Amino acid sequence: MFRYIYIRSFKAVAQIKIRAWILSNCNFILQIKRERSFMVKLISFQIDAAVTMNRELLKKTLNANLNSLKARSRPLGGYLSQLSAEDYWDRLIDAKETGYTLRIERGGSVKSVNSGYNPFKEAQKHLDEDLKARVSNDLSTIHYFGAGLGYHLKLMIESLGDRAKIVLYEKEPDWLILTFSIHDFSKEIDSGGLTVFLDGICGAPPEVSRSANDLLWAHPVLWVVYEKFYNKLMKSIILSDPAPTLSVLNIIIYPYSAYLNLANAVSQSLKDMGYSVSRCANTSADIRQSIFADGPDMLFSISFSARIARFADDMKIPYVCWELDKIMNEAYVPDTLSPYTHVFTTFLDDTGRFEKAGAEACYLPAAPDILLDDNYKLSSEELKNYSCDVSFIGSPLIATNNDYLNLIDTIQRATASGEAELLKAGQSLIGALNRAIERQKKFSGVNVYKLPELLDQELESGSVPSLFSFSKQSLCNIIAKQCCGYQRLYYLEKLSPVNVSVYGNEDWINVKQDHLLYKGTAEFDREAAKIFQASKINLDITRI
């Protein structure tokens, strides 16, 4: 099977800095746009000369790449040669330090493809963080989805040399024109080290022998913009079959009803691709019977379900999960997962946890449905209500949703009317749990998770009687909520005296931090996006 890797999307800090630079230079940018649009007057000779020189270099680089492409793939090279490169170059923006960037505008929203400061440094950081740890000595092929502006591709080729061949998959010719104008890949194209596939021009994707050492790579922004194109290639990636027949894809909504809108968007995308999709709700009296009766080729869920994973294992079919929340559950118990389980997680550190549990895992930054997201337009009244310097959406986990407190309550009720030995055993277990949690607090501030080993030590040193039957992994998953609650409040307290607008359940009323402004609940699929837009900073305090 494949091993998966996807590069990390922009961090909030980087986004804020880029926005600040754009705002500080907006007058200059608008002036240039105005002069280009209406031709009121010529830009200064110095700027005009610099642009001319840059365009000559872009033209020279593009021609070198196209000549190599024509020799390797005449249909693709010929098609790209007929396009007007000048039109594409008009969309490029000079980065502050070096190179170019470009912004995509859709429905009023703007997404930067690369850093506005130094796209090379940004790409190098992605490679350092996400590539080096996954590259094996016997790497054979990298399936590279989305050219972007070619910075990641250029640095990847320079880093790997001739260790692996790269197959570049692209949906739109725009990106190939821009990439081949900025970077010279003629040597790699000539040698066969770089193969290019353009949807609709090259026919079927190139036949490439696959091995367990292959890597998948996707440009973060282009995955979001062209998600349907990449989903179309899923059949040859997930199923490891060039042309499988998919009759039914079951969309499993489990266990969060809050993800219903996202599930609808995924379901519609799959239907648009020609698949037959049926949904099995988690309220079904017999989910297993329903799934087996449909005879699906693949199971899919938003949020992980160990139960669905077991069904897929029994049926010997792929189970694809999109993990959107930082979960601490049975996912990390090794005997619950198999290679039939493919987890796309929005948290980089979770890839190792799922892989250790036996699943195939990849890191995928959240790829929302753009049309759905663009429908969230803030009225002036909403902007006024949601505007704040810092916001946080979530629970303080001091009562509601705290599995640990529920566990303690259950133990106390079970032992209250029991014999002295049972009562003593319950108190001993609760004491061990409390001590482990207190020790974990010292590490929570730096986001280090040592709870499993700390719990082992406390259970052993406290000589907890073996009257209780439980999995240590499951126990950690339950009490992690308590640790997470402490961590959230710890971080929020550190932000004082900066006011923070918090949204969630009424437990926030009982949190004694004067700088926290409780704004009530927020609907995940309707209000959250508006709060993000109106906040200068939104906190993502994920569970350790």
Buried (B, 14 or more C-beta within 10 A) or exposed (E): BBBBBBBEBBEEEBEEBBBEBBEEEEEEEEEEEEEEEEEEEEBEEEEEEEEEEBBEEBBEBBBBBBBBBBEBBEEBBEBBBEBEBEEBBEEBBEBBEEBBBBEBEEEEEEBBBBBBBBBBBBBBBBBEEBBEEBBEEEBBBBBBBBBBBBBBBBBBBEBBEEBBBBBBBBBBBBBBBBBBBBBBBBEBBBEEBBBBBBBEBBEEBEEBEBEEBBBBBBBBBBBBBBBEBBBBBBBBBBBEEEEBEBEBBBBBBBBBEBBEBBBBBBBBBBEEBEBEBEBBEBEEEEBBEBBEEBEBBBBBBBBBBBBBBBBBBEBEBBBBBBBBBBBBBBBBBEEBBBEBBBBBBBBBEBBEBBBEBBBBBBBBBEBEBBEBBBEBEBEEEBEEBBBBEBBBBBBBBBBEBBBBBEBBEEBEEEBEEBEEEBBBBBBBBBEBBBBBBEBBEEBBEEEEBBBBEBBBBBBEEBEBEEBBEEEEBEBBBBBBBBBBBBBBBEBBEEBEEEEBBBBBBEBBEEBEBEEBBBBEEBEBBEBBBBBBBBBEBBBEBBBB
